[in-house]
Amino acid sequence: MTLVSNNACIHPRAELGENVEIQPYAVVGEHVKIGDGTRIGSHAILEGYTRIGRNCRIGHGAVLGSEPQDLKFRGGESYVSIGDNTTIREFATINRGTFEGEATKVGSSCLIMAYCHIAHNCVLEDRVIMASYAGLAGHIKVEEHAIIGGLVGVHQFVHIGRNSIVGGGAAVRQDILPYTTNGGNPCKSFGLNIVGLKRLNYSPERISQLKHAYRIIMRSKLTEQQAIQHLREEMSDVPEVQYMINFIQNSSRGLARR
């Protein structure tokens, strides 16, 4: 059973799944698709080619699928895609992709708190948390289980690694190494995200290995290429270390360092 308030404005060609709830004064545009069990709060606006998964919660006044704040935008069919079981709280905004066929993507089981902004062409993987008033510029990638604190601002094209945390109020201009704790303005790395790794059931042995890898990358006097070579020779059998190596090699903005 789908529950739609008489005061909501739903385009007749919008696609609503089963057991969808839409509260008063919400607006759902022509090309929007909403998955089963999702609840849309009052005064929320869903426009453009927005796709929302199952069992999501969209807060009051949130705006999803609006035009990108990008001077290169010339119209066309671009998307916002939201995975299953994701919560987007009050007055958060998510812009669609800039060019035809492009998308801004938020994965499954994410929590986007009140007043956050996710700009065009960002990609958030599963189980990402953004605290209130955090803002992502365009083309940012945030990997799974990353946490972005309140009032954080992230520069366009930055890559935030998995299982990392960025403390509140940080200004992030460079890439965030996976598994690390970071903060400040400019944002710098302060060590391994030990609390987060324990919560994700990383073994003490694996955490110790990641500590050692972190010291080689961040605390030694080696260049990045020397550090990578050292890790390959010593710890190439550790999957997380290999992931860190690949992350560094693919970094376009350089690592946030202490």
C-alpha positions as CSV (number, residue, x, y, z in Angstrom):
1,M,0.0,0.0,0.0
2,T,1.4,3.4,-1.0
3,L,0.5,6.3,1.2
4,V,0.6,9.7,-0.7
5,S,-0.6,12.8,1.0
6,N,-3.4,14.7,-0.9
7,N,-1.2,17.8,-0.4
8,A,1.8,16.3,-2.1
9,C,2.6,17.2,-5.8
10,I,3.3,14.0,-7.7
11,H,3.8,13.9,-11.5
12,P,1.5,11.3,-13.0
13,R,4.5,9.7,-14.8
14,A,6.7,9.4,-11.7
15,E,7.3,5.8,-10.7
16,L,6.5,4.8,-7.1
17,G,7.2,1.4,-5.6
18,E,5.1,-0.5,-3.1
19,N,4.6,0.9,0.4
20,V,6.1,4.3,-0.5
21,E,5.1,7.1,1.9
22,I,5.1,10.7,0.6
23,Q,4.2,13.4,3.2
24,P,2.5,16.7,2.6
25,Y,3.9,19.3,0.2
26,A,6.6,17.1,-1.1
27,V,7.2,17.5,-4.9
28,V,8.1,14.5,-7.1
29,G,9.0,15.2,-10.7
30,E,8.2,13.4,-13.9
31,H,11.3,11.3,-14.3
32,V,11.7,10.3,-10.7
33,K,11.7,6.6,-9.6
34,I,11.2,5.7,-5.9
35,G,11.9,2.1,-4.6
36,D,9.7,0.0,-2.3
37,G,9.3,1.1,1.3
38,T,10.9,4.5,0.9
39,R,9.5,7.5,2.9
40,I,9.7,11.0,1.5
41,G,9.4,13.8,4.1
42,S,7.2,16.9,3.8
43,H,8.5,19.7,1.5
44,A,11.1,17.5,0.0
45,I,11.8,18.1,-3.7
46,L,12.8,15.3,-6.0
47,E,13.4,16.4,-9.6
48,G,15.4,15.6,-12.7
49,Y,16.2,11.9,-13.3
50,T,16.5,10.8,-9.7
51,R,16.5,7.2,-8.8
52,I,16.0,6.2,-5.1
53,G,16.4,2.7,-3.9
54,R,14.3,0.6,-1.4
55,N,13.7,1.5,2.3
56,C,15.3,4.9,2.1
57,R,14.4,7.9,4.3
58,I,14.4,11.4,2.7
59,G,14.1,14.1,5.2
60,H,11.9,17.2,5.3
61,G,13.0,19.9,2.8
62,A,15.7,17.8,1.2
63,V,16.3,18.6,-2.5
64,L,17.5,15.7,-4.8
65,G,18.2,15.9,-8.5
66,S,18.4,19.6,-8.9
67,E,20.6,21.1,-11.7
68,P,24.3,21.1,-11.0
69,Q,25.9,24.3,-9.8
70,D,28.4,24.1,-12.7
71,L,28.8,26.7,-15.5
72,K,29.4,23.9,-17.9
73,F,25.9,22.6,-17.5
74,R,23.9,22.8,-20.7
75,G,20.8,20.8,-19.8
76,G,20.3,17.2,-20.8
77,E,19.5,13.9,-19.1
78,S,21.8,13.4,-16.1
79,Y,21.1,11.6,-12.9
80,V,21.1,11.2,-9.1
81,S,21.2,7.6,-7.9
82,I,20.6,6.6,-4.3
83,G,21.1,3.0,-3.1
84,D,19.0,1.0,-0.7
85,N,18.5,1.7,3.0
86,T,20.1,5.2,2.8
87,T,18.9,8.0,5.0
88,I,19.2,11.6,3.8
89,R,18.1,14.1,6.5
90,E,16.5,17.5,6.5
91,F,17.5,20.1,3.9
92,A,20.3,18.1,2.4
93,T,21.0,18.8,-1.3
94,I,22.3,16.5,-4.0
95,N,22.8,17.8,-7.5
96,R,22.8,15.7,-10.6
97,G,25.6,15.1,-13.1
98,T,26.8,17.9,-15.3
99,F,26.8,16.3,-18.8
100,E,24.4,14.0,-20.6
101,G,24.4,10.5,-19.1
102,E,26.5,11.4,-16.0
103,A,25.4,10.7,-12.5
104,T,25.9,11.7,-8.9
105,K,25.8,8.5,-6.8
106,V,25.2,7.7,-3.2
107,G,25.5,4.1,-2.2
108,S,23.5,1.8,0.1
109,S,23.2,2.2,3.9
110,C,24.6,5.7,3.9
111,L,23.7,8.5,6.4
112,I,23.7,12.0,5.0
113,M,22.8,14.3,7.9
114,A,20.9,17.6,7.9
115,Y,22.1,20.5,5.6
116,C,24.8,18.5,3.8
117,H,25.6,19.2,0.2
118,I,26.7,16.7,-2.4
119,A,27.7,18.4,-5.7
120,H,27.6,17.1,-9.3
121,N,29.3,13.9,-10.3
122,C,30.3,12.8,-6.7
123,V,30.4,9.1,-5.9
124,L,29.8,7.9,-2.4
125,E,30.2,4.2,-1.8
126,D,28.2,2.1,0.7
127,R,28.0,3.0,4.4
128,V,29.4,6.5,4.2
129,I,28.5,9.0,6.9
130,M,28.4,12.7,6.4
131,A,27.7,14.8,9.5
132,S,25.6,18.0,9.3
133,Y,26.8,21.0,7.2
134,A,29.5,19.0,5.4
135,G,29.9,19.9,1.8
136,L,31.4,18.1,-1.2
137,A,32.4,20.0,-4.3
138,G,32.1,18.3,-7.7
139,H,33.7,15.0,-8.8
140,I,34.7,13.8,-5.3
141,K,34.9,10.0,-4.6
142,V,34.2,8.8,-1.0
143,E,34.9,5.1,-0.4
144,E,33.0,2.7,1.8
145,H,32.8,3.2,5.6
146,A,34.4,6.7,5.4
147,I,33.1,9.3,7.9
148,I,33.1,13.0,7.1
149,G,32.6,15.3,10.2
150,G,30.4,18.3,10.5
151,L,31.3,21.5,8.7
152,V,33.9,19.8,6.6
153,G,34.6,21.3,3.2
154,V,36.1,19.1,0.5
155,H,37.8,20.4,-2.7
156,Q,36.7,19.1,-6.1
157,F,38.3,15.9,-7.4
158,V,39.5,14.8,-3.9
159,H,39.5,11.1,-3.2
160,I,38.6,10.0,0.4
161,G,39.8,6.4,1.1
162,R,37.8,3.6,2.7
163,N,37.5,3.3,6.5
164,S,39.0,6.8,7.0
165,I,37.6,9.7,9.1
166,V,37.8,13.4,8.6
167,G,37.3,15.4,11.7
168,G,34.8,18.3,12.0
169,G,35.6,21.6,10.5
170,A,38.4,20.3,8.3
171,A,39.3,21.8,4.9
172,V,40.2,18.9,2.6
173,R,42.3,19.8,-0.4
174,Q,44.2,16.6,-0.9
175,D,43.4,12.9,-1.0
176,I,42.8,11.0,2.3
177,L,44.7,7.8,2.7
178,P,42.5,4.8,3.5
179,Y,42.2,3.6,7.2
180,T,43.4,7.0,8.6
181,T,42.3,9.8,10.9
182,N,42.5,13.3,9.6
183,G,41.6,16.9,10.4
184,G,42.5,20.6,10.5
185,N,42.8,23.4,8.0
186,P,44.5,22.5,5.8
187,C,43.5,18.9,6.5
188,K,46.4,16.6,7.7
189,S,46.7,13.0,8.6
190,F,47.2,12.2,12.3
191,G,47.4,8.4,12.4
192,L,45.5,5.2,11.8
193,N,41.8,5.1,12.4
194,I,42.1,2.5,15.1
195,V,38.7,2.9,16.6
196,G,37.0,2.6,13.3
197,L,39.1,-0.5,12.3
198,K,38.2,-2.2,15.6
199,R,34.5,-1.5,15.0
200,L,34.8,-3.2,11.7
201,N,36.4,-6.2,13.4
202,Y,39.9,-5.8,12.1
203,S,42.2,-8.2,14.0
204,P,45.0,-6.8,16.2
205,E,47.5,-8.4,13.9
206,R,46.1,-6.6,10.8
207,I,45.9,-3.3,12.7
208,S,49.5,-3.7,13.7
209,Q,50.4,-4.3,10.0
210,L,48.5,-1.2,8.9
211,K,50.3,0.9,11.6
212,H,53.6,-0.2,10.2
213,A,52.6,0.6,6.7
214,Y,51.3,4.0,7.8
215,R,54.6,4.8,9.5
216,I,56.5,4.0,6.3
217,I,54.2,6.1,4.1
218,M,53.7,9.1,6.4
219,R,56.4,9.2,9.1
220,S,59.6,8.0,7.3
221,K,61.8,10.2,5.2
222,L,61.1,8.1,2.1
223,T,59.6,9.6,-1.0
224,E,56.2,8.2,-2.0
225,Q,57.9,6.0,-4.7
226,Q,60.5,4.7,-2.2
227,A,57.8,4.0,0.4
228,I,55.7,2.1,-2.2
229,Q,58.8,0.0,-3.2
230,H,59.5,-0.7,0.5
231,L,55.9,-1.8,1.1
232,R,55.9,-4.1,-2.0
233,E,59.1,-5.8,-0.8
234,E,58.0,-6.2,2.8
235,M,54.1,-6.4,2.9
236,S,52.8,-7.2,-0.5
237,D,50.9,-10.2,0.9
238,V,48.6,-7.9,3.0
239,P,45.5,-6.9,1.0
240,E,44.9,-3.6,2.8
241,V,48.5,-2.5,2.2
242,Q,48.3,-3.4,-1.5
243,Y,45.1,-1.3,-1.5
244,M,47.0,1.6,0.0
245,I,49.7,1.3,-2.6
246,N,47.1,1.4,-5.4
247,F,45.4,4.4,-3.8
248,I,48.7,6.4,-3.7
249,Q,49.6,5.5,-7.3
250,N,46.2,6.7,-8.5
251,S,46.1,9.9,-6.5
252,S,45.8,13.0,-8.6
253,R,46.0,15.6,-5.8
254,G,48.6,14.1,-3.6
255,L,48.1,12.8,0.0
256,A,47.0,15.0,3.0
257,R,50.0,14.7,5.3
258,R,51.0,15.9,8.7
